[in-house]
Amino acid sequence: MIKVPNWLLANIEEHFEELQMLWELRRSAAADPDYDLSGLVELDERIEAHVDGLVLSEQYCRAFLLENLGGSESNAFAAAYVLLRLRDDQCAQQVIDALLAAEDDQVVVAAS
C-alpha cells in the first residue's frame, strides 16, 4: 500500500467532498426552474475539476475511493464515478461488484 502524505490526503478528501456537494447541487439544479443551461454548465465544469483532481491522484486515492464505495449514497456515487473515470478494468469490476452486493435501497439511479 502506498503511503499518502497528510497534505495530499487532505487535498484528496477536499476534492471528494466538493464532488459530493456539487453533485447533490447538480441533481437539485436540474429540476429547478431558476437554473438555466449556463448555470448547469458551470456546475458541470466545477464537478469535472474535482474529478480531474482525483483522477490525477489515482495512485494515491484509489484505496480511499474503494473505501467510500460502500458508504452513503453520495460517497458511493462519487467514488464509483471517479473509479469508472480511471478507465481501469479492475476498478470497473469493483464498482460492479459493489453494485451487485448492494441492497435494493442502496442503489439509486444517479440521473434525476
GROMACS elastic network, one bead per residue, 0.5 to 0.9 nm:
[ bonds ]
;  ai    aj funct       b0    kb
    1    63     6  0.84550   500
    2    59     6  0.77424   500
    2    60     6  0.67137   500
    3    60     6  0.78391   500
    4     7     6  0.83592   500
    4     8     6  0.65110   500
    4     9     6  0.61624   500
    4    60     6  0.60483   500
    4    61     6  0.83366   500
    5     8     6  0.53409   500
    5     9     6  0.62275   500
    5    10     6  0.87082   500
    6     9     6  0.50464   500
    6    10     6  0.61438   500
    6    11     6  0.86050   500
    7    10     6  0.52069   500
    7    11     6  0.63543   500
    7    12     6  0.88089   500
    8    12     6  0.61459   500
    8    13     6  0.85540   500
    8    57     6  0.87088   500
    8    60     6  0.81837   500
    9    13     6  0.60844   500
    9    14     6  0.85067   500
    9    60     6  0.80198   500
    9    61     6  0.78406   500
    9    64     6  0.89183   500
   10    13     6  0.51221   500
   10    14     6  0.61336   500
   10    15     6  0.86995   500
   11    14     6  0.50896   500
   11    15     6  0.62679   500
   11    16     6  0.85936   500
   11    53     6  0.87273   500
   12    15     6  0.52040   500
   12    16     6  0.61418   500
   12    17     6  0.86407   500
   12    53     6  0.76572   500
   12    54     6  0.63882   500
   12    57     6  0.76170   500
   12    60     6  0.84602   500
   12    61     6  0.67227   500
   12    64     6  0.85630   500
   13    17     6  0.60527   500
   13    18     6  0.84785   500
   13    61     6  0.89790   500
   13    64     6  0.86326   500
   14    17     6  0.51669   500
   14    18     6  0.60467   500
   14    19     6  0.84407   500
   14    50     6  0.87235   500
   15    18     6  0.51985   500
   15    19     6  0.60598   500
   15    20     6  0.86859   500
   15    49     6  0.86394   500
   15    50     6  0.50891   500
   15    51     6  0.73942   500
   15    53     6  0.66747   500
   15    54     6  0.66904   500
   16    19     6  0.50838   500
   16    20     6  0.63077   500
   16    21     6  0.87372   500
   16    50     6  0.71752   500
   16    51     6  0.80088   500
   16    54     6  0.74692   500
   16    65     6  0.87411   500
   16    75     6  0.83224   500
   16    78     6  0.69969   500
   16    79     6  0.80181   500
   17    20     6  0.51330   500
   17    21     6  0.62301   500
   17    22     6  0.85676   500
   17    75     6  0.84954   500
   17    78     6  0.86909   500
   18    21     6  0.50877   500
   18    22     6  0.59331   500
   18    23     6  0.83572   500
   18    46     6  0.89359   500
   18    47     6  0.79177   500
   18    50     6  0.70015   500
   19    22     6  0.52083   500
   19    23     6  0.59716   500
   19    24     6  0.85971   500
   19    46     6  0.82954   500
   19    47     6  0.57423   500
   19    48     6  0.84610   500
   19    49     6  0.88702   500
   19    50     6  0.59330   500
   19    51     6  0.70448   500
   19    78     6  0.65548   500
   20    23     6  0.52566   500
   20    24     6  0.63348   500
   20    25     6  0.86749   500
   20    47     6  0.88129   500
   20    74     6  0.56877   500
   20    75     6  0.68206   500
   20    77     6  0.78910   500
   20    78     6  0.59013   500
   21    24     6  0.52821   500
   21    25     6  0.62358   500
   21    26     6  0.85943   500
   21    74     6  0.82401   500
   22    26     6  0.59520   500
   22    27     6  0.85633   500
   22    43     6  0.68104   500
   22    44     6  0.84471   500
   22    46     6  0.75633   500
   22    47     6  0.62395   500
   23    27     6  0.61345   500
   23    28     6  0.86887   500
   23    43     6  0.81985   500
   23    44     6  0.85440   500
   23    47     6  0.70177   500
   23    74     6  0.81872   500
   23    77     6  0.89522   500
   23    78     6  0.81478   500
   24    27     6  0.51223   500
   24    28     6  0.64134   500
   24    29     6  0.85168   500
   24    74     6  0.76816   500
   25    28     6  0.53047   500
   25    29     6  0.59207   500
   25    30     6  0.86120   500
   25    43     6  0.80580   500
   26    30     6  0.61232   500
   26    31     6  0.89970   500
   26    40     6  0.69159   500
   26    43     6  0.63743   500
   26    44     6  0.76296   500
   26    47     6  0.89192   500
   27    30     6  0.54709   500
   27    31     6  0.72729   500
   27   110     6  0.82644   500
   27   111     6  0.73442   500
   27   112     6  0.63555   500
   28    31     6  0.56117   500
   28    32     6  0.63850   500
   28   112     6  0.83917   500
   29    33     6  0.79237   500
   29    34     6  0.80367   500
   29    35     6  0.59859   500
   29    36     6  0.87832   500
   29    39     6  0.83972   500
   29    40     6  0.71113   500
   30    33     6  0.80260   500
   30    35     6  0.72787   500
   30    36     6  0.87896   500
   30    40     6  0.72568   500
   30   112     6  0.76392   500
   31    34     6  0.88966   500
   31    35     6  0.82042   500
   31   112     6  0.80401   500
   32    35     6  0.56733   500
   32    36     6  0.86385   500
   33    36     6  0.73070   500
   35    38     6  0.79728   500
   35    39     6  0.57417   500
   35    40     6  0.68656   500
   36    39     6  0.53377   500
   36    40     6  0.65228   500
   36    41     6  0.87916   500
   37    40     6  0.51196   500
   37    41     6  0.61170   500
   37    42     6  0.85983   500
   38    42     6  0.61423   500
   38    43     6  0.86895   500
   39    42     6  0.51178   500
   39    43     6  0.63988   500
   39    44     6  0.86969   500
   40    43     6  0.50844   500
   40    44     6  0.61467   500
   40    45     6  0.86334   500
   41    45     6  0.61418   500
   41    46     6  0.86354   500
   42    45     6  0.51320   500
   42    46     6  0.63060   500
   42    47     6  0.86312   500
   43    46     6  0.51244   500
   43    47     6  0.61188   500
   43    48     6  0.85941   500
   44    47     6  0.50173   500
   44    48     6  0.61355   500
   44    49     6  0.86590   500
   45    48     6  0.50591   500
   45    49     6  0.62490   500
   45    50     6  0.89060   500
   46    49     6  0.51040   500
   46    50     6  0.66142   500
   46    51     6  0.87552   500
   47    50     6  0.54111   500
   47    51     6  0.62491   500
   47    52     6  0.86203   500
   48    52     6  0.59292   500
   48    53     6  0.84920   500
   49    52     6  0.51146   500
   49    53     6  0.62992   500
   49    54     6  0.88666   500
   50    54     6  0.64022   500
   50    55     6  0.86403   500
   51    54     6  0.51687   500
   51    55     6  0.60627   500
   51    56     6  0.85010   500
   51    78     6  0.87608   500
   51    81     6  0.83804   500
   51    82     6  0.62458   500
   51    85     6  0.82921   500
   52    56     6  0.59361   500
   52    57     6  0.84535   500
   52    82     6  0.86939   500
   53    56     6  0.53182   500
   53    57     6  0.63775   500
   53    58     6  0.88524   500
   54    57     6  0.50102   500
   54    58     6  0.62254   500
   54    60     6  0.88733   500
   54    61     6  0.68575   500
   54    62     6  0.89000   500
   54    82     6  0.71121   500
   55    59     6  0.87237   500
   55    61     6  0.82755   500
   55    82     6  0.67375   500
   55    83     6  0.81901   500
   55    85     6  0.72804   500
   55    86     6  0.62611   500
   56    59     6  0.82501   500
   57    60     6  0.54790   500
   57    61     6  0.59208   500
   57    62     6  0.82654   500
   58    61     6  0.52398   500
   58    62     6  0.56399   500
   58    83     6  0.88381   500
   58    86     6  0.75068   500
   59    62     6  0.59800   500
   59    63     6  0.84870   500
   60    63     6  0.73559   500
   60    64     6  0.79870   500
   61    64     6  0.50463   500
   61    65     6  0.60838   500
   61    66     6  0.86076   500
   62    65     6  0.51439   500
   62    66     6  0.62022   500
   62    67     6  0.86794   500
   62    83     6  0.75814   500
   62    91     6  0.86047   500
   63    66     6  0.50828   500
   63    67     6  0.61986   500
   63    68     6  0.87349   500
   64    67     6  0.52083   500
   64    68     6  0.64517   500
   64    69     6  0.88300   500
   64    79     6  0.84663   500
   65    68     6  0.51503   500
   65    69     6  0.62026   500
   65    75     6  0.86601   500
   65    76     6  0.86212   500
   65    78     6  0.82381   500
   65    80     6  0.76890   500
   65    82     6  0.77982   500
   65    83     6  0.70787   500
   66    69     6  0.50866   500
   66    70     6  0.77033   500
   66    79     6  0.68686   500
   66    80     6  0.82856   500
   66    83     6  0.80707   500
   66    91     6  0.84706   500
   66    94     6  0.79702   500
   66    95     6  0.84857   500
   67    70     6  0.66323   500
   67    71     6  0.75981   500
   67    79     6  0.84574   500
   68    71     6  0.50639   500
   68    72     6  0.79067   500
   68    75     6  0.55246   500
   68    76     6  0.58692   500
   68    77     6  0.89653   500
   68    78     6  0.83100   500
   68    79     6  0.59711   500
   68    80     6  0.86508   500
   69    72     6  0.83077   500
   69    73     6  0.89902   500
   69    75     6  0.64880   500
   69    77     6  0.74553   500
   69    78     6  0.80614   500
   69    79     6  0.53234   500
   69    80     6  0.62188   500
   69    94     6  0.88093   500
   69    95     6  0.73732   500
   69    98     6  0.70768   500
   70    73     6  0.85171   500
   70    75     6  0.76917   500
   70    76     6  0.57932   500
   70    79     6  0.88625   500
   70    98     6  0.68104   500
   70    99     6  0.89215   500
   70   102     6  0.80896   500
   71    74     6  0.78995   500
   71    75     6  0.54717   500
   71    76     6  0.54923   500
   72    75     6  0.50843   500
   72    76     6  0.59103   500
   72    77     6  0.84176   500
   72   106     6  0.81616   500
   73    76     6  0.51636   500
   73    77     6  0.60541   500
   73    78     6  0.85851   500
   73   106     6  0.68735   500
   73   107     6  0.78695   500
   73   108     6  0.74728   500
   74    77     6  0.51311   500
   74    78     6  0.60996   500
   74    79     6  0.84541   500
   75    78     6  0.53081   500
   75    79     6  0.60023   500
   75    80     6  0.84048   500
   76    79     6  0.51939   500
   76    80     6  0.58921   500
   76    81     6  0.83452   500
   77    80     6  0.51944   500
   77    81     6  0.59213   500
   77    82     6  0.85659   500
   77   108     6  0.88664   500
   77   110     6  0.74139   500
   78    81     6  0.51839   500
   78    82     6  0.62548   500
   78    83     6  0.85134   500
   79    82     6  0.53933   500
   79    83     6  0.60022   500
   79    84     6  0.85383   500
   79    95     6  0.86996   500
   80    83     6  0.50391   500
   80    84     6  0.60043   500
   80    85     6  0.84585   500
   80    91     6  0.87126   500
   80    92     6  0.82961   500
   80    94     6  0.88980   500
   80    95     6  0.59028   500
   81    84     6  0.53334   500
   81    85     6  0.62460   500
   81    86     6  0.89383   500
   82    86     6  0.64573   500
   83    86     6  0.52940   500
   83    87     6  0.75221   500
   83    88     6  0.77809   500
   83    91     6  0.57402   500
   83    92     6  0.67359   500
   83    94     6  0.87319   500
   83    95     6  0.74426   500
   84    87     6  0.56900   500
   84    88     6  0.71737   500
   84    89     6  0.86523   500
   84    91     6  0.66586   500
   84    92     6  0.55315   500
   84    95     6  0.75956   500
   85    88     6  0.80396   500
   85    92     6  0.89085   500
   86    89     6  0.88437   500
   86    91     6  0.75487   500
   86    92     6  0.84934   500
   87    90     6  0.89422   500
   87    91     6  0.77020   500
   87    92     6  0.73714   500
   88    91     6  0.53308   500
   88    92     6  0.61913   500
   88    93     6  0.86709   500
   89    92     6  0.50411   500
   89    93     6  0.61168   500
   89    94     6  0.86460   500
   90    93     6  0.51281   500
   90    94     6  0.63012   500
   90    95     6  0.87953   500
   91    94     6  0.50471   500
   91    95     6  0.63362   500
   91    96     6  0.86889   500
   92    95     6  0.51349   500
   92    96     6  0.62717   500
   92    97     6  0.86295   500
   93    97     6  0.60289   500
   93    98     6  0.85230   500
   94    98     6  0.60991   500
   94    99     6  0.86003   500
   95    98     6  0.51082   500
   95    99     6  0.62611   500
   95   100     6  0.86651   500
   96    99     6  0.51076   500
   96   100     6  0.61694   500
   96   101     6  0.86067   500
   97   100     6  0.50645   500
   97   101     6  0.61218   500
   97   102     6  0.85881   500
   98   101     6  0.50992   500
   98   102     6  0.60871   500
   99   102     6  0.51298   500
   99   103     6  0.83789   500
   99   106     6  0.85933   500
   99   107     6  0.69324   500
  100   103     6  0.82220   500
  102   105     6  0.80015   500
  102   106     6  0.58265   500
  102   107     6  0.65044   500
  103   106     6  0.52664   500
  103   107     6  0.68707   500
  104   107     6  0.56731   500
  104   108     6  0.83871   500
  105   108     6  0.71531   500
  107   110     6  0.89959   500
  108   111     6  0.88861   500
  109   112     6  0.72160   500
